[in-house]
Amino acid sequence: MFWQSHNGSIFAAEMTTLKRADTGFIEKAMAAVADPYRMSILHEILEKGSLRCCDVVSLTGLSQPTCSHHIKLLSDSELIECRKEGRNNFITINRENFKKLGSYFEKFSSNV
């Protein structure tokens, strides 16, 4: 697929240079952050450093199974990391993958 830039030149989409794995990651990550509950979970983790999975229930007001579903989607998108300590599961931000997302979106704001 090709697009025309603001100065009239034609260039191949940046997506053609991305590996399929990177494209899949970006698509999953975008779908994950498209939900307001998942965004609130991410913001809370960012503010506190980590959350226990049970804390997500009180944060969102959703049922435990629904919260587990949201946490699983965030985990599957590789935006969060989960670790078990005793009986508690803790979730933290996967900063490396947020850096990947930032680098990807940076391309849209830079001059071509």
C-alpha angles and dihedrals in degrees: 000000000000134000132194115238125223091263094053100256120128119232135174116256115268087235091072090066094049119094115246089246091056091048090051091049093051092048093049093045092050092049090049095053093044091084120083093217092053090047090053090050090051092048092050092049089049091052097045101031094233141011135206112237090240089058089063090067093059091041095054102025088227126131119271094250091051091049090049088053092052092047090049092052091050090047093047089051088054093233092120135035123218126208131177121226111179108306094342129088114208125199125203136176116269095226095185092060092047086053088054090052091047091051091049094051092042087069089064093058099042124091114261 
